[in-house]
Amino acid sequence: MTKLSVLIFSKDDTANLANLIDDVYGFADQLVIMDSSSEKNYKKLLKKKRAEHLSKIKIHRTIALGYPDPLRMYGLKKCRYEWILYLDTDEMVSSKLKQDIKKIISKTAADGFTIRRLEDRKLHEKGRFFTWQTRLYKKDKVAYKGTIHEQAQIAGITERLGKQYYLLHFPGERRDYGKMEVFERFSYKTYNRIALEYLAKIIIPKNGDIHKTIQGRIVATLMDIYEKITFRDMDSEISAFDYFVFFTIRDMAYSLKLGGFANIFRIVPNRMKFAARMGRLRKTREGKMMFALSQIIENEGIIGYLGLDDEKNVEKIYKKYKGKREGTDLLIDLLVEKYKKDAKGM
């Protein structure tokens, strides 16, 4: 039967990681843990592995860059087997998926699968809000660019698993995404496409192509009309008002899907502050550099731009900054340093 590697990124989420190991150990042929925890929590993980004789586990120490996305291609290179199941430490696997996953990958012509992720355990029984996540795939058929909340890109056939197969998300502490907002910057050339991608993912999760739904076509048409009547320079950054509209609608959609009506009253004032901050940033020299960087990241991805798919590069960063700098601050510094270096060489 086809063998499977489970890939997990971990940073000081000791209790959830222990639960996840127990959850997947029975069906996994290999567990690859990319660990950037403190020395204390790393030793706890080693202790669990040794005490319970968990020989399937392979632990690789790596640098923390705030969130796993930039190091996913690096992590995949540490996996031994053809098929990969990628999981976060705040997730669990449905009993039916655990039972059938080896049969699924052994008898398919597909190269990857998208799986429902129920986004809140409180809504688990009702299944009120889920997203499709591309998490099960062949290692040599997948690519990540290294942006925020990105889906895996599969070079081949992708299928969807039935509703009996799902991941259950246990929302906890927010990861260190917030500072990366300086790179969530759009030109008018890409604004409509990105907005429609979010709408397809959030509002119409059952249909990846928003143009195949009536409401989707209406929204797309209205956005096209808005783009034409504003007479904007397509290469220029969108206005602070457009940032406010886009992120307010996105946050409201998430809140409504999660049943968090009370949160809606906090969204508008929070996004007004965000829009004002973006408006100020747009006028500064640093802001212009960050906008230029955001366009590079949109095209090349963080992984490609920083060479984070090269094991030697990642290990060099780990050796250089281990115990000194880490997290999103380090990632932003690496991006800025690369941009300035490239600008000098032009």
C-alpha positions as CSV (number, residue, x, y, z in Angstrom):
1,M,0.0,0.0,0.0
2,T,1.2,3.5,-0.8
3,K,3.1,5.2,2.0
4,L,2.4,8.6,3.5
5,S,4.4,11.4,5.2
6,V,2.6,13.8,7.5
7,L,4.2,17.3,7.6
8,I,3.7,19.5,10.6
9,F,5.2,22.9,11.6
10,S,5.5,23.5,15.3
11,K,6.5,26.5,17.4
12,D,5.8,26.2,21.2
13,D,2.4,24.7,20.7
14,T,3.3,21.8,22.9
15,A,-0.1,20.5,24.0
16,N,-1.7,20.7,20.6
17,L,1.3,19.1,18.9
18,A,1.2,16.2,21.4
19,N,-2.5,15.6,20.6
20,L,-1.9,15.8,16.9
21,I,0.9,13.3,17.0
22,D,-1.4,10.9,18.9
23,D,-4.1,11.6,16.3
24,V,-2.1,10.8,13.2
25,Y,0.6,8.3,14.4
26,G,-1.5,5.2,13.6
27,F,-1.9,5.9,9.9
28,A,1.2,7.9,9.1
29,D,4.3,6.1,7.8
30,Q,6.5,9.1,8.7
31,L,5.9,12.3,10.7
32,V,8.1,15.2,9.8
33,I,8.0,17.9,12.4
34,M,9.6,21.2,11.4
35,D,10.3,22.6,14.9
36,S,11.2,26.2,15.8
37,S,10.3,26.0,19.4
38,S,12.3,27.2,22.4
39,E,14.9,24.8,23.7
40,K,12.7,23.8,26.6
41,N,9.8,22.8,24.4
42,Y,12.1,21.1,21.9
43,K,13.4,18.9,24.7
44,K,9.7,18.1,25.7
45,L,9.1,16.9,22.1
46,L,12.3,14.8,22.2
47,K,11.3,13.3,25.5
48,K,7.9,12.3,24.2
49,K,9.5,10.7,21.1
50,R,12.0,8.7,23.2
51,A,9.6,7.7,26.0
52,E,6.9,6.5,23.7
53,H,9.3,5.0,21.2
54,L,7.9,7.1,18.3
55,S,10.3,5.9,15.7
56,K,8.3,7.3,12.8
57,I,8.9,10.9,13.9
58,K,11.7,12.9,12.3
59,I,12.3,16.3,13.9
60,H,14.1,19.1,12.0
61,R,15.1,22.3,13.9
62,T,14.5,25.4,11.8
63,I,14.2,29.1,12.0
64,A,10.9,30.7,13.0
65,L,9.7,33.2,10.4
66,G,6.3,34.1,12.0
67,Y,4.2,31.5,10.2
68,P,4.9,28.3,8.2
69,D,4.1,29.4,4.7
70,P,7.6,30.6,3.6
71,L,9.2,27.3,4.7
72,R,6.7,24.8,3.3
73,M,8.8,23.9,0.2
74,Y,11.8,23.4,2.5
75,G,9.7,21.1,4.8
76,L,8.5,19.0,1.8
77,K,12.1,18.2,1.0
78,K,12.5,16.6,4.4
79,C,9.6,14.2,3.7
80,R,10.5,10.7,2.5
81,Y,7.4,9.4,0.8
82,E,5.5,10.4,-2.4
83,W,2.2,11.4,-0.7
84,I,2.1,14.2,1.8
85,L,-0.6,15.2,4.3
86,Y,0.1,18.7,5.6
87,L,-1.4,19.6,9.0
88,D,-1.3,22.5,11.4
89,T,-0.9,21.9,15.1
90,D,-4.4,23.3,15.8
91,E,-6.1,20.7,13.6
92,M,-7.4,17.1,13.9
93,V,-8.3,14.5,11.3
94,S,-11.8,13.0,11.1
95,S,-12.1,9.3,12.0
96,K,-13.3,8.4,8.5
97,L,-10.3,10.1,6.9
98,K,-7.9,8.3,9.3
99,Q,-9.5,5.1,8.4
100,D,-9.5,5.5,4.6
101,I,-6.6,7.8,3.7
102,K,-4.2,5.0,2.7
103,K,-6.8,3.4,0.5
104,I,-7.6,6.8,-1.1
105,I,-4.0,7.5,-2.1
106,S,-3.4,3.9,-3.2
107,K,-6.3,3.7,-5.6
108,T,-6.4,7.2,-7.2
109,A,-5.3,8.7,-10.5
110,A,-5.4,12.2,-8.8
111,D,-2.3,14.1,-7.9
112,G,-3.9,16.0,-5.0
113,F,-7.0,16.4,-2.9
114,T,-8.9,19.3,-1.4
115,I,-10.4,18.6,2.0
116,R,-13.1,20.4,4.0
117,R,-11.8,22.1,7.1
118,L,-14.5,22.9,9.6
119,E,-13.3,26.2,10.9
120,D,-14.6,26.2,14.5
121,R,-15.2,23.2,16.7
122,K,-18.2,24.9,18.3
123,L,-19.9,24.7,14.9
124,H,-18.6,21.2,14.2
125,E,-21.9,19.4,14.5
126,K,-23.7,21.9,12.3
127,G,-20.9,22.2,9.8
128,R,-21.9,25.9,9.4
129,F,-18.6,27.2,8.1
130,F,-15.8,25.3,6.3
131,T,-13.2,26.1,3.7
132,W,-11.6,23.8,1.1
133,Q,-8.0,23.2,1.9
134,T,-5.5,21.5,-0.5
135,R,-3.6,19.4,2.0
136,L,-3.2,15.9,0.6
137,Y,-0.9,15.6,-2.5
138,K,2.0,14.1,-4.2
139,K,5.3,15.7,-3.2
140,D,6.6,16.2,-6.8
141,K,3.3,17.7,-8.0
142,V,2.9,20.5,-5.4
143,A,4.2,24.1,-5.3
144,Y,3.9,26.9,-2.7
145,K,4.9,30.5,-3.3
146,G,5.1,31.4,0.3
147,T,2.4,34.1,0.8
148,I,-0.2,34.3,3.6
149,H,-3.0,31.6,3.8
150,E,-2.1,30.3,0.3
151,Q,-3.4,27.1,-1.2
152,A,-1.1,24.5,-2.6
153,Q,-0.8,24.6,-6.4
154,I,-1.1,21.1,-7.9
155,A,0.4,20.3,-11.3
156,G,-2.0,17.7,-12.3
157,I,-5.4,16.3,-11.4
158,T,-7.0,17.6,-8.2
159,E,-10.1,16.0,-6.7
160,R,-12.4,16.8,-3.7
161,L,-12.9,14.4,-0.9
162,G,-16.5,13.7,0.3
163,K,-18.0,15.4,3.3
164,Q,-17.2,12.4,5.6
165,Y,-13.6,13.3,5.2
166,Y,-12.6,16.5,6.9
167,L,-10.2,18.4,9.1
168,L,-11.4,20.0,12.3
169,H,-9.9,23.3,13.2
170,F,-9.5,24.4,16.9
171,P,-9.0,28.2,16.7
172,G,-6.6,29.5,19.3
173,E,-4.0,32.2,19.4
174,R,-3.6,34.1,16.2
175,R,-0.3,33.5,14.4
176,D,2.1,36.3,13.8
177,Y,0.4,37.4,10.5
178,G,-0.5,41.0,11.5
179,K,2.8,42.6,10.6
180,M,2.7,41.1,7.1
181,E,-0.2,43.5,6.3
182,V,2.4,45.9,5.0
183,F,2.7,43.5,2.0
184,E,-1.0,43.0,1.5
185,R,-0.9,45.9,-0.9
186,F,-2.8,45.9,-4.2
187,S,-2.5,47.7,-7.5
188,Y,-5.7,48.4,-9.5
189,K,-4.4,45.9,-12.0
190,T,-4.7,43.0,-9.4
191,Y,-7.4,44.4,-7.1
192,N,-10.4,42.8,-8.8
193,R,-8.8,39.4,-9.2
194,I,-7.7,39.2,-5.6
195,A,-11.0,40.4,-4.3
196,L,-12.8,37.8,-6.4
197,E,-10.5,35.1,-5.1
198,Y,-11.3,36.0,-1.5
199,L,-15.0,36.0,-2.3
200,A,-14.8,32.6,-4.0
201,K,-13.0,31.2,-0.9
202,I,-15.2,32.8,1.8
203,I,-18.7,33.4,0.4
204,I,-19.0,30.5,-2.1
205,P,-16.7,27.8,-0.6
206,K,-18.5,25.0,-2.4
207,N,-17.6,26.5,-5.8
208,G,-14.1,27.5,-6.6
209,D,-15.1,29.4,-9.7
210,I,-17.1,32.4,-8.6
211,H,-18.1,33.1,-12.2
212,K,-20.2,29.9,-12.3
213,T,-22.7,31.3,-9.8
214,I,-25.3,34.0,-10.4
215,Q,-24.3,36.0,-7.3
216,G,-20.7,35.7,-8.3
217,R,-21.3,37.0,-11.9
218,I,-23.2,39.9,-10.5
219,V,-20.4,40.8,-8.1
220,A,-17.8,40.4,-10.8
221,T,-19.7,42.7,-13.2
222,L,-20.2,45.4,-10.5
223,M,-16.5,45.3,-9.8
224,D,-15.6,45.6,-13.5
225,I,-17.9,48.6,-13.8
226,Y,-16.4,50.2,-10.7
227,E,-12.9,49.7,-12.1
228,K,-13.8,51.3,-15.4
229,I,-15.6,54.4,-14.1
230,T,-12.8,55.3,-11.6
231,F,-10.3,55.8,-14.4
232,R,-7.4,54.7,-12.2
233,D,-3.8,54.1,-13.3
234,M,-3.8,50.3,-13.2
235,D,-0.2,50.2,-11.9
236,S,-0.8,52.5,-9.0
237,E,-1.7,51.4,-5.5
238,I,-5.4,51.3,-4.6
239,S,-6.7,54.1,-2.4
240,A,-7.1,54.0,1.4
241,F,-10.9,53.9,0.8
242,D,-10.6,50.9,-1.4
243,Y,-8.5,49.2,1.3
244,F,-11.2,49.9,3.8
245,V,-14.0,48.5,1.5
246,F,-12.1,45.4,0.6
247,F,-10.9,44.3,4.1
248,T,-14.2,45.3,5.8
249,I,-16.2,43.1,3.4
250,R,-13.7,40.3,3.8
251,D,-13.8,40.4,7.6
252,M,-17.6,40.7,7.7
253,A,-17.9,37.6,5.5
254,Y,-15.8,35.6,7.9
255,S,-17.7,36.8,10.9
256,L,-21.1,36.1,9.5
257,K,-20.0,32.6,8.4
258,L,-18.7,31.9,11.9
259,G,-21.9,33.3,13.5
260,G,-19.9,36.0,15.2
261,F,-22.4,38.9,14.8
262,A,-21.0,40.8,17.8
263,N,-17.7,41.1,16.0
264,I,-19.2,43.0,13.1
265,F,-19.5,46.1,15.3
266,R,-15.8,46.1,15.9
267,I,-14.8,45.5,12.3
268,V,-15.7,48.9,10.8
269,P,-13.8,51.0,13.3
270,N,-10.9,48.7,13.2
271,R,-10.7,48.8,9.5
272,M,-11.1,52.6,9.5
273,K,-8.0,52.7,11.6
274,F,-6.3,50.3,9.2
275,A,-7.3,52.4,6.1
276,A,-5.9,55.5,7.8
277,R,-2.7,53.7,8.6
278,M,-2.4,52.5,5.0
279,G,-3.1,56.0,3.8
280,R,-0.2,57.4,5.8
281,L,2.1,54.6,4.8
282,R,1.4,55.1,1.1
283,K,2.8,58.6,1.3
284,T,6.1,57.6,2.9
285,R,9.3,56.4,1.3
286,E,9.2,53.2,3.3
287,G,5.6,52.7,2.2
288,K,6.5,53.0,-1.5
289,M,9.3,50.4,-1.0
290,M,6.9,48.0,0.7
291,F,4.4,48.5,-2.1
292,A,7.1,47.6,-4.7
293,L,8.0,44.6,-2.6
294,S,4.4,43.5,-2.3
295,Q,4.2,43.4,-6.1
296,I,7.3,41.3,-6.3
297,I,5.9,38.9,-3.7
298,E,2.6,38.7,-5.6
299,N,4.5,37.6,-8.8
300,E,7.4,35.6,-7.4
301,G,6.3,34.6,-3.9
302,I,8.4,34.9,-0.8
303,I,9.9,31.4,-1.3
304,G,11.1,32.2,-4.8
305,Y,12.3,35.7,-3.9
306,L,14.4,34.6,-0.9
307,G,15.3,31.2,-2.2
308,L,13.6,29.4,0.7
309,D,13.2,26.2,-1.4
310,D,16.9,25.8,-1.2
311,E,17.9,23.7,1.8
312,K,21.3,25.3,2.1
313,N,19.8,28.8,2.1
314,V,17.4,28.0,4.9
315,E,20.0,26.3,7.0
316,K,22.3,29.2,6.5
317,I,19.6,31.6,7.8
318,Y,19.0,29.2,10.8
319,K,22.7,29.2,11.7
320,K,23.1,32.9,11.3
321,Y,20.0,34.0,13.3
322,K,19.4,31.1,15.8
323,G,18.9,32.6,19.3
324,K,19.3,36.2,17.9
325,R,16.3,37.1,15.7
326,E,13.2,35.3,14.5
327,G,9.6,35.6,13.6
328,T,7.9,38.0,11.2
329,D,10.3,40.8,12.0
330,L,13.2,38.7,10.7
331,L,11.2,37.7,7.6
332,I,10.5,41.4,6.8
333,D,14.1,42.3,7.4
334,L,15.2,39.5,5.0
335,L,12.8,40.8,2.3
336,V,13.9,44.4,2.7
337,E,17.6,43.5,2.7
338,K,17.1,41.5,-0.5
339,Y,15.2,44.4,-2.2
340,K,17.8,47.0,-1.2
341,K,20.6,44.7,-2.4
342,D,18.8,44.2,-5.8
343,A,18.2,47.9,-6.1
344,K,21.9,48.7,-5.7
345,G,22.8,46.1,-8.3
346,M,20.5,47.6,-10.9
